């Protein structure tokens, strides 16, 4: 028979595994669209700035690669 201590350890293990599974999912709680406040103007501004920076960096890297290959070949 299991003791109370074994039951407590099992329950704690189940809680930990459930939390880790939720955090390990792609697009987990940190990136979940339902958790952010859509009416928050600072949140919207941050998203726009992040997207613009990502696009600018991507274009800069592509341009650098093109220039690099054009000079070396």
Phi, psi and omega in degrees: 000149181273144178272172178297327181294319177297319179296318178297317179296320180294316179296319178295319178298319179295318178297316181296314180297321178295320179293316180295321179297320179292325180281334185274348180293142175300132183067039182298200187301329182292332183248013184289129182290337179282341183274341181271154182272110184290340182269357182279115183294329178292321177298316179296317180298316179298320178295317180296316179297316179298318179293318178296318177297318179298317179294317180296317179295318179298314179296319179297318180293318178298316179298318179298317180295317179298313180297319180300314181288327180293324180283328186267351181237000000 
